[in-house]
Amino acid sequence: MGGEQQTPPLQAALEKNQQRLKRQRDAVKCRLKELAARQSEITKKSAAVRESLVRKYREIQEVLEEELRAALAFLEMEERAAASALDGLMEKNRSLVQEIEQSLAQLTVELAQMDTQPESLVMDVFHFPVDGVLCVSSRVINLLNRTEPSGVSLDEANAEQILSLTNNMLLLIRSLTPLAKKLTRSYSSEVCLDPQTAHPKLVISPQGDSATYTDTWQEVANLPQRFDTTLNVISLQGFSLGRHYWEVDVTGKTYWELGLTYPTINRKGDAEDCWLGRGEESWCVEFFDGEYTAWHGGVPHQLPVAQHFCRIGILCSFPAGLVTFWGADNMTPLFCFCAGSFTDSLHLAVCPGHDHNGYNTKPIIICNTASPTRTL
């Protein structure tokens, strides 16, 4: 019998799978193009913002420099006017001093003649009248009254006004800056420390906003989530979306570790990955003996920072896969980890450290405090 030849079932299945894979390949290629276009768009937008930012700051600098030039020109004008007035007064005093010196010289000569000649003869040749001395004395008094130094001054009222306005402008600028701090703090998220995760030698405040080392092993339940070797405690809240920022007060401390961790961090025993930043589950910055070190995956990064900060800022960005540390006193960048993407929620983690020979007894204080409820 004639008729159409049927495709074997196996071949039909393979062709169907082939078509499916082609469609999937095309979909992935299309997504790659979309991602590349998005990357290009973000790069262009970032470049445009950067260019605009630089331009605006230069305009601000130009305005400030123009104001500085005007203020300095005013001050220079006042200084020149005062200097010129004083030069004139000093010249009058110098002229009178010369006149007095000449009179003194003449009197000296005539007094010497009195020692060697008869008085009657001296009186015949004496030409310096007594009235002249009285006249000079009157002129001296008059000149001294007219050349009082305090009579010449800058326009102090205007100078004080310029200083006041400049100070007000400085206060205004400081109230608006630093921009990086205001932008970063806009991502502030509230957290509190989870006492059930705290090492038994850590005292957690009732509000969950501080951790303090004590040399006394506290009677607490041996829970699975509690750190039993490393002096760690993590936040009750975990975060898995968006951008989040925390500030931690480390004033007066000589040893601490701060960072972020997945909830899967090892908490038992003395394994290396129990320490913050020593495993793949956590990122941290450590301060010890005046030196800062960033840690992740057991890899240390010595930080060239000399300043001892009172506050440390920690920023995580889930869209960008970043963990960034700041010296929050003046928003000095300390270190940035590029994780690419996070595989779990992140918890704030702190280690106040041991007492460090009695110099590290102060608590670590969380500045973004929350009510003790879990948020994701």
Secondary structure as the mmCIF struct_conf table of DSSP 4:
data_model
#
loop_
_struct_conf.conf_type_id
_struct_conf.id
_struct_conf.beg_label_comp_id
_struct_conf.beg_label_asym_id
_struct_conf.beg_label_seq_id
_struct_conf.end_label_comp_id
_struct_conf.end_label_asym_id
_struct_conf.end_label_seq_id
HELX_LH_PP_P HELX_LH_PP_P1 GLU A 4 PRO A 8
HELX_RH_AL_P HELX_RH_AL_P1 PRO A 9 THR A 116
BEND BEND1 GLN A 117 GLN A 117
HELX_RH_AL_P HELX_RH_AL_P2 GLU A 119 VAL A 125
HELX_RH_AL_P HELX_RH_AL_P3 VAL A 130 ARG A 146
TURN_TY1_P TURN_TY1_P1 THR A 147 THR A 147
HELX_RH_3T_P HELX_RH_3T_P1 PRO A 149 GLY A 151
HELX_RH_AL_P HELX_RH_AL_P4 GLU A 156 LEU A 176
HELX_RH_AL_P HELX_RH_AL_P5 LEU A 179 ARG A 185
TURN_TY1_P TURN_TY1_P2 SER A 186 TYR A 187
STRN STRN1 SER A 188 SER A 188
STRN STRN2 VAL A 191 VAL A 191
STRN STRN3 LEU A 193 LEU A 193
HELX_RH_3T_P HELX_RH_3T_P2 PRO A 195 THR A 197
BEND BEND2 ALA A 198 ALA A 198
TURN_TY1_P TURN_TY1_P3 PRO A 200 LYS A 201
STRN STRN4 LEU A 202 ILE A 204
HELX_LH_PP_P HELX_LH_PP_P2 SER A 205 SER A 205
TURN_TY1_P TURN_TY1_P4 PRO A 206 GLN A 207
BEND BEND3 GLY A 208 GLY A 208
STRN STRN5 SER A 210 TYR A 213
BEND BEND4 ASP A 215 THR A 216
TURN_TY1_P TURN_TY1_P5 PRO A 224 GLN A 225
BEND BEND5 ARG A 226 ARG A 226
BEND BEND6 ASP A 228 THR A 230
STRN STRN6 VAL A 233 ILE A 234
STRN STRN7 SER A 235 SER A 235
BEND BEND7 LEU A 236 LEU A 236
STRN STRN8 PHE A 239 PHE A 239
BEND BEND8 LEU A 241 GLY A 242
STRN STRN9 ARG A 243 ASP A 249
TURN_TY1_P TURN_TY1_P6 THR A 251 GLY A 252
BEND BEND9 THR A 254 THR A 254
STRN STRN10 TYR A 255 THR A 261
TURN_TY1_P TURN_TY1_P7 PRO A 263 THR A 264
BEND BEND10 LYS A 268 ASP A 270
HELX_RH_3T_P HELX_RH_3T_P3 GLU A 272 CYS A 274
BEND BEND11 TRP A 275 TRP A 275
TURN_TY1_P TURN_TY1_P8 LEU A 276 ARG A 278
BEND BEND12 GLY A 279 GLY A 279
TURN_TY1_P TURN_TY1_P9 GLU A 280 GLU A 281
STRN STRN11 SER A 282 PHE A 288
TURN_TY1_P TURN_TY1_P10 ASP A 289 GLY A 290
STRN STRN12 GLU A 291 HIS A 296
TURN_TY1_P TURN_TY1_P11 GLY A 297 GLY A 298
STRN STRN13 VAL A 299 LEU A 303
BEND BEND13 CYS A 310 CYS A 310
STRN STRN14 ARG A 311 SER A 317
TURN_TY1_P TURN_TY1_P12 PHE A 318 GLY A 321
STRN STRN15 LEU A 322 GLY A 327
TURN_TY1_P TURN_TY1_P13 ALA A 328 MET A 331
STRN STRN16 THR A 332 CYS A 338
BEND BEND14 GLY A 340 SER A 341
BEND BEND15 THR A 343 ASP A 344
STRN STRN17 LEU A 346 LEU A 346
STRN STRN18 HIS A 347 CYS A 351
TURN_TY1_P TURN_TY1_P14 HIS A 356 TYR A 359
BEND BEND16 LYS A 362 LYS A 362
HELX_LH_PP_P HELX_LH_PP_P3 PRO A 363 PRO A 363
STRN STRN19 ILE A 364 ILE A 366
BEND BEND17 CYS A 367 ASN A 368
STRN STRN20 THR A 369 THR A 369
BEND BEND18 PRO A 372 PRO A 372
#
